[in-house]
């Protein structure tokens, strides 16, 4: 079924919750394994349908944030989701306490039960009101940024459209565009600070109500992290500081020489070449056709997948007025259909969407064919990002499909930015650990901490006197800090794993693709570290892992240099 033909109906939350609790009772009182298995299957069907309606609503609201119908429906879900989550928690309890658990683990995977245990630990009826408040604050932040109407270059632009000017060859235009973006961000600065302050307080309140010292442990539980903790992440951040930051600093220094700017500023960082960054120069349809060529060439599995995405019109790619910013991939469970949302803006980022988000989509599409329940189609988030980031690297040999003359420039710039991104991702993570370890910190203290961390992890970043950034406000632009606390480090962990796929692909493409496809088929049936072990990838937390990977990566980067 095509996306536009998928019918949305507001679900009866009480009825769905009641049916879920009913299946919890059936599971609890099951006298045979077959009875218990059927209860899980029926509960999954209930959850899939409820989730499908919530997902259709969310996608259509993203496509047009001022559509009154879906705006009201989003409010409905924000207010009522805790009721459903309460019922879901009761089913999770019946599941993990089932007398047939060992036998059921063989059918549905041990990880399925572990994730339900973590769900139980991170939900209780006493925090239902807090969850509603949290959802409303996140929606408010998203709407606030989507409201941008920035007058520049004779046009009215949203934040995504302003990215075009960040890649402009004229330095004066880049700075002027950045100042216009800052002008908008300054106009909402106090609102953003207030929203985040409320988010920190409500999240801390939830954690304390459930008996946690602060939100950190609780936040990790909500992300389904079962085999590593904040101490592991802290040790990993130290590795990044020691082994990645010096390489990233070198890349920036070489970039400054290449574009002949001695005093490189933050608004210069997007520019890699004197004659301009890689340009695809293609329409949306042409880019999709290029992606089709790539996926048809890569493997028979990816060929079938991308034909499925096109046939069912499961992509909304172009920037439009009132469309939410950013990009994402989600799953419409009833139809076993991934959906890709993005904002094409004419930059090389458009190509990244068709590899990165499609990498997510390919994994979910694949897992849905092999795994028994939708709860394990996706792994935990850090593992999810391995599929997307690795797909970007698998696309390297096929970049001529996307760029007529700039494929070489793309590969070098893409890998350079993948490396320099890791210190930024780690900076975001350490900032969040500070915030939630010190929830009483003032707004000004948070900004000072961000500024301090930028100097540590991003010593090359010079804001050229732009006060809004120099006082520690850049993080206002990072939506994950608001919507998905502690998620951002997952991108860097996955990037380290994806680097290993790149190195593997250089040595033996057939072997690398075989391992990647194995990973996709496993979906969320194993934990993060178990997935790495299953396909023999190095654990990023392991001491010395980055020390070993970075020199090999530097060599590949040198070979790609234009």
N, C-alpha and C positions, 0 to 999 in steps of 0.2 A: 504494500500500500504506500502511495506517495504521502509525504509528510503533511501536505495541506489537506489531505483527505482523512487524516487521523482525527477522529471525533473526540473533542473534549467535553466532558460533563463534570460538573462539580461533584466530587464524591460525597457520600454520606459518611462523615468521619465516625460518628457514633456507631453506625452499622458495621463499617469496616473494622473498627476497634473491637466491637462485640464479637464479630466472626473470628477475629484473631485470638481473642481470649477463649472462645469456644474450642478452637483447635489446640490451644495450650492445655485445656482440660482433657481433650481426647488423648493428646500425647502423654500427659501425666498419668492417665489411667489405662494406657495401652497394655493389653495382655500379650500381644505378639509383636514381633519385629515389623511385620507387614503393616499392621495397624499404625505403628509409630511412624513408619516411613510415609504412609499416606497422609498423616496429619502434617508432616513437614511439607509435602508436595502441595497440599491444599492451602496451608499458611503462606507458602511462596506465591501461589496464584493470587491470593488476596493482596499480599504486599506488592506484587508486580502491577496489579491493576491500579491500586492506590498510587503507587509510585509513578506509573505512566501518566496519570492525570496531573500529578504535581509537576512532572517533567515537561509535559506539553504546555502547561500554564507558564512555567518558568521560561521556556524557550521563546514562546510567543510574546511574553512580556519583555524579554531581552531584545527581540527584534523591533518592538515599538514600545518604549517605556511610557508613552503617554496614551496608549490604548486604554480607555477607561474600564472596559470589561475585564481585561487581564490584570490591570492594576488592582481592581477590587478582588479578583480571584487570588492574587498574590497576598493581599492582606488577609484573606480567608485562611490561606495555608499558614501564614506567619502566626496567626492567632490559634489555629486548631492543630497544628502539627504535634505539639506536646501531648495532646489527647491520644493520638495514634501511637506516638513513641512510648507512651505509658503501657498501652496494650502490647506493643512490640517487646517491651522489656519483660512482660509477664510470659510471653511465648519463649523468649530467650531463657528465662529461668527454668521453664518446663523442659526445654531442650537440653540444657547443660546438666540437669538433674535426672534425665531419663535413665531408667535402668537398662536400656538398650544402647547406651552411649557408645560403648566400644564397638559394637556391630555397626551402628549408624556412622561412626567415624570412618569406617572402611568404605561406606557408600558416598558420604558427603564431604569427607576430608576432616582431619583433625583440626585444621585451621578454621574451618567453619564454626566449630564449637568454641575454639579459643576466642574468635572474634565476637561471638555471642556472649561469652563470659565478660569480655571487656566492655561490651555494650551495657551489660547489667551493672557493672561497677561505675559506669559514667552516666547512669540515668536513675532518677528517683522521682516519685510524684511531687516531692517537696520542692523540686527545682523547675516545675512546669511553667510557672509564671516568669521565671528568669529566662528560660529558653525562648519564650514568646518575645520578651523584651530584647534579647540578643538578636533574634531574627529581624525584628523591626529596625534596630540600629544599623545592621548590615545592609538592609534594603535602602535605608535612608542615605547611607554613604554612597552606595552605587548610584542612586538617583541624583545625588548632589554633583557627582563628577559627570554624569551623563547630561546634566543641565548646561554644560559649557557651550556658550555661543561666542566664540572669539573672532572679533573682526580683524582680519589680516589679509593682505594681498587682494583687497577688493571683494573678499568673500566672508561668509560667516562659517566658521569651522568649529567642529567639536575637537576634543583632545586627540583622538586618533588621527584626524585630518591634519593636525598641527605637526605630526611626525614627519610629514613630507618636507617641511621647512627645516627640520633638524638635519636633514640630509642635503641641504642646499649647498652648492659650491661656494657661494658668496658668504664669507664669514660675517659680514654685517647683517645679512638676512638671517643667518642662524641665530645670532645674538638677539636681533630684534624679535624674532619669533619666540625665543626663549623668554624674553621679557614680557611678551604678551601672554604667554602661558602662565608666567609667574603672577602677572596682574590678576588673572582669573583665580589662581590658587590663593593669592592674598585676600581676595574678596570673600573666600569661604574658609580662610584659615581658622578663625575662631570657632566656626561650626564644626570643622573637622576635629579640632582639638577637643571640643566638648563631646562629640560623638565617641571619640576614642576613649576619653576619660570615663564615660558611662559604660563602654564595653569592658574596660579593664575592671571596673567596680562590679559589674554584674557577673563577669566570669569568675572573679575572685570570690564573690558571694556564693556562687554555685559550688565551687570547690570546697569552701569552708562548711557549707551545709552538709556536704557528703563526707566530711571528716578529713579532708586533705589540708596540708599545711598552707599550700598556695595553689595557683592554677596550673603550675608547671606539670606536676604528675598527672593531674586530671586531664590537662590538654593532651598529653601523650596517650592516655587511655582512649580519649575520643578519636584519636587518629589511628587507633588499632595497633599501636606499637607494642609488640609482645616480646621482642628479643633484643632490645637495646634501650638505654635510658639516657637521661640528660648528661650523665658523667661520660658516657661513650661519645656523645655528640661534642662535648667540651674538648675531649682528647682529639677528636677529628678536626675541630676548629684550629687547634694548635698546629696540627699537621699542615693545614691550609696556609696558616701564617708563615710556617717555615719553608714549605716547598712550592706553594703555588703563587703567593704574593710576589716573590722575586722574579718569577717567570713572567707574570702579568705586567710587572713594572717594566721589564725589558721590552715587552711587546708594545707598550705605550710609548716608550722612548724611540723605538724604531718607527712607530707610526708618526710621531712628531717630525722625524727626519724626512719620512716619505712625503708628507704633505707640506714640508718646509715651513713649519710653524714652531719657533723655539719656545714660545711661552704658551704651550698647549693648555686650553681651558676646557671646562666640562662640556661646553656647547660645541667644541671641536671634536670630541671623542667619537661621534658617529661617522666622521669622515676618514676614510682609509686611503684614498687615492687622489692625487692632484686633479685628475681628469674626471673625478666623480666616482661614487660607489657603484657597485654592480646594479644594472637596470635591466629588468626583464622586458619592459616596453610592450607588455601584452594586456589585452582585455581579460576580464574575468573568464570568459568562455575559452579563450586561447590558453590561459593558465591551466584550466581544468583539463583541457585536451592534452597539454604537456604532462600533467600528472597522470593522465590515463596511459600515455606512452611509457612513462616511468614504471608504473605498477604492472603494466602488461609485460614489460621487459624483465622486471625483477624476479618474478616467480609466478607459477600458475595460481597460487593461493592469493597473492595480492591482486592479480588480474581479476579474479572472480569477485573479490572484495570491492574493488573500486567500481566495477560495473554495477554492483549492488547499490552502492552509494549514489551513483548517477541515476540509475533507473528509478529509485524511490525518492529522488530529490531530497537527500538528507544533508544538504549543505546550504547555509545562508552565509555568503562570503563577503558581500560588498557593504561598504559604509553607507549608511542612510541617515537622514535627519531623525533624531530621537531614538536612534538605536543605541543600546548599551555599549560601552567600550570593551576592548579586550577581545579575547577569543577563548573558546573552550570546546571540549568534546564531552557529550553525555550519552546515556543509553536510555532508549525508550523500551522498557522491559517487555511489554505485551507483544511488541513487534520484533523483538530481538534486533533492533535497529539502532546503531550508533547515529549521533547527529553532530555535525561540526558547525560551529558558530564562529564568525570572525569579522574583522573590519579591514578589508583590503584598502591599501592607501598608496599603491604604486611603488612601494619600496621592495627590497629583497625579502622583507618580512612576509610578504604575500606568499612567496615560495615556501618559507618556513612553515606557514599554516598548513600547506598541502603535504608536508612531510611530518611535522610534529603532531598536529591534531589528528591527522590521518593515521599516525602511528598508534595513538590511543585507540582510535576507531577500529583499526585492524586487530588489535589485541582483543577488544571486547567482542568483535564479530567472530573471531576465532574461538575464544573461550566459550562463547554461547553454543558452539557446535560440539564442544567436548565435555562440558561440565554440567552437573545435574540441577543446580539451582543458581538463580541470578545473583544471590548474595556473594558468590565467589567468582563471578565473571571478572570483577576487578580485584587486583591485589591491593594491599595497602599503598598509600599514595607515593611513597618514595620508589616503590617497585613499579608503579604505573608509569612513572616518568622515564624509566629505562626504555620502555617500548617506543615512546615518542622521540626521545633524544637520539636513540640508536637508529631509528628510521631516517633521521636527518643525515646521519653519516652513510647509511646504505645508499642514499641518493647521490652521493658525491660523483660516482662514475657516470651518472645519467644527467648531470646538470646542464649539458648542452641542449637537452630538450626544453629547458626553461629559459636559458640565456643564449642569445644568438652569438654574442662575442665576449660576454663577461663571466663565463663559467669558472675560469681560473681565479679571477678576482673574488668571486663568491666563495669558493672553497677556502681560500686563505683568510678572508675576513670572517667567515663563519666560525672556523676553528679558533681563530684569535679571540673572538668574542665569547666563545664557549669557555675558554680558559680564563679570561678576565672577568667573566661573570661569577665564577666560584667565590672569589673574595667578597663580592657584593652580596651574594646569597648568604654567606656566613655572617657578614655584618648585620643583615636583617635578622638572622637567627639570634645572635648574641644580644642585639637590642631587645628582642622580645623576652629573652630570658631575664634581662635586667628589669624590664617593665613589670613582669609578673612575679619576680622575686621581691620587688619593691613597689607594691601596688599603691603605697601611700606617697610615692614620689610625685612631685608637682609636674605640671605640664612643662615648665621651664627646665626642670631637672632632666626630663626625658629628652628634650631637645639637645641639652648639653651632652648627654650620653651619646646620642646619635652622632653628634659632631666629633666627639672623641673617638668613636669606633670607625668613622669614615677615615680619620687621619691614620688609624692603625692599619686597616685593611685596604684602604683606597688612597694611599698617600699621593697619588698623581692627580687627584681630583681638585681642580682649582676653579672656584665659582666666579672669579673675576669681579668680586665685590657685590654680587647679587645678594642683598641682605637676607631675603627670604630663605635662601639655601644656607647661607653662612651661619645663621642662628640655629641650624639643625632641623630644617623642615622637609628635606627631600623625601623622607619616608611617607609623607602625606600622600604621595603619588602611588604607593605600593599597596594595591588593593588587598593582597593576601594578608597583610598585617591586620586588616580589619575583619575580613570575612573568614579567614582560616588560620587561626593562631598556630604558630609553630610549623606550618606546612612548608614554608619557603625553603628550609634546609633540604627538603626532599629533592628539590631540583638539583642541588649540588651533589648529593649522594648519588642520584641517578646519573648525573653527568660523568662522574668518576667511573661508573659502570659502563656507560655508553662509550667513553674513551677506550675502554678495553675491547668493545666490539669493533671500534674503528681500527685499533691495532691488529685485532684478529682478522678483520676483513682485508687488511693490507697483506697479510701472510697467506690466508686461505679463504677465499670468499665462500666456497661451498660449505666449509665447516662453520664459518661464522653465521651464515644464514640458517643452517641446520639448528644451531644452538639458539638463535633468536626465535625461530619458529617453535622450538620446544618450550621456550619461556612463555610465549603467547598462549600455547595450549594449556599450560599449567594455571594460567589466570591467577586467581587468588586462593588456590588450593594449598598454598604453603606461605609461610611468613617470609619477610624480606630476606633474612640471612639464609633461610632454607632454600629459597629460590636461587640465590647466588651459588650456594653449594651444589644444587642440582645441575647447574650448567657450567660449573667450574669457573665462576668469576671471583675475582679478589674482593674481599670484604673491605670497604673503605675505612672502617673503624680499626682495622688491624694495623698495629704499629709498622711503619715502613712502607705501607701500601702506596702512598703518594710519592714517597722517595723513589720507589721503583718505576712508577708509571710516568712521572713528569719528564725525565730525560728522553724516553722513547717518544713521547708526545712532541717534545721540542724538535726532535729529528723529523717527524712527519710534517710539522709546521714549516720547517726550513725547506723541505722538499716541495711544499705547496706554494712557497713564496713567489710572488709575481714581480 
